[in-house]
C-alpha cells in the first residue's frame, strides 16, 4: 500500500572531477509539485468529475475535475460537493445561522433552499478546479 | 492503555460512501467471484442475511428487499483502509494495523489526556475526513480493548466509543461478554469453558490462573491475565511474515479444459512467488489442489490435492511453476468440470537461510537477478506485464465480478461523475 511519488527531483549536474562546477548546484531546489500545492490533506482528498453546466459561471465547465477536501469545514460562499436526498451535486453554499441554500452558477438553474424535510449533507469542499481549455467553449 | 479502532461494516460502508442514495438500503458485498456474502450493512443484517451465505441462495431475498449487491472491490477498500490507518497514525505514537479495517493504537504515552474524548475525536475525524463510521474501544489490554470495541458497537452504537476507565466499567463489559465472544477464544475452548460452568468473561477472571494454564495452556493463562488487566500480548508493529501463502480462486465458469487449469495454476503460482519474494521467504514445498463444484450435485464430483517438496527451497517463479504444473498433471483427471484450482506455498523460511542441495544445478543468483528485474518492471508497468509463457495472456478463467463498483480513488477514468 505504499504510495509511489511521481515527482522527479533535480539532480546535481557535476560528476566530473576536472573543470569548473556548475555555479547553480548550490541553489538547486525541489521543482514545484502540484500535488503539494493543490492537495493540502491527501488522506481526506478525493477527485471527482463534473458533468453538467449548472456551475459554468464558477469556472466549472462539463468534464472539469474537482479536488474535494473532506477535512475542511464548509463556510458560507464555498463551492461544495453536497448530497441532497441521496444525489450528488456541486453548488455554492450560502448559509446563515438559520437557513442554507445551494446556489448554481448559471442563470438557467434555480437555487435550492434547503428545507428541514430535505436530507442535505456536505460531502466535501471543492478546493481546486482542473480544466482542459478545450472543454471551456461552452462558457463563451 | 490500548485502543482498538474498527470500521463498521467496512466494505459495505466503502461502497456507500460513493453512492449515498444507498443510505438506509441493505447493502451486501460478495466474496471473490461473487461467491458468498462477506460484508453486510446493518439493514442487511436486520433482514436476516448471514455472513458467508452463497449468493445464489439469496437471489430471492435480494429481490424482495431491494438489496444493493456488490462484487468485492479490493482496490477501493485497500485505498480507503490506507487512508484510515494513516489518519489514525496521526493520533498516536504507535499503531498496529491488525486487519484491513481495524488497528490497535498504543495510548500509553497519552495517559494525561482524557481518553474518552480522544476516542470520540478519533471517531469524528475518521467519519468526517474519510466518510467511514468506526467504533473505538479503549482499555488496559489488547483483549479488553477489543472487548470494549464490541461493547461500544452493541451497547453504545450512537456514541461508538467505550472507554473502560475503571474497574466498574470493566466489570460491566466482562459480565456482558460471553466466552465465545472473547477475542482469541475458538469454538473448542469456548465449549470447554462452558462445560465447566464458565459462561462470561467475568467468570473467566474468577477461576484460578493454574486451572486456565492446565486446561488451555499458556494461551489460557495469557488470556486470564489480559482479562484481569495485565497486558500479556506483544505489540506487532510490523506484520509478521506469513507462515503459509495461498492463492486459490473459483472460476467464473466451470471448466474441464486442462490448458485453462494449467494457465490458472501458473498465474496463481506466479502471484505466490511474488508474495514470497516481497517478504524475503522461500518455500520448501508446494501444494496444488483442484475441486469440482460440490453445490452442483448432479455433476460427477472429484477433488484432489498433492504436495511436492522442492530439492532446494525456492521463490523462483519459473521453478515454482514447473512444480505446480507437474503436480497438476498428476492430479488432473479428464471428464470432470472443475470449479477451483489452488496453490499453496508450504514451509516458508527466510531466503537467507536456504541451503542449496548438493545436486542443485540451477544458477540461483542469476535467476534471482532476472526476477528482481521482472518484479520491478511489473511494479512499473502493471501486474503481470512481464510474465512466464505458461501464464498465458487471456486469463480465460477470469473471475466473475458482475457487480463491481468503480475504482473511484485510484483510477482517473473511474472517478465519481457528478451530474450538475
Interface residues (C-beta under 8 A of the other chain):
Chain A: X1 X41 X43 X44 X46 X47 X48 X49 X50 X51 X52 X53 X54 X55 X60 X62 X65 X66 X70 X71 X81 X83 X86 X87 X88 X89 X90 X104 X121 X123
Chain B: X20 X21 X22 X23 X78 X79 X81 X82 X83 X86 X87 X128 X129 X130 X131 X408 X409 X412 X415 X416 X417 X418 X419 X420
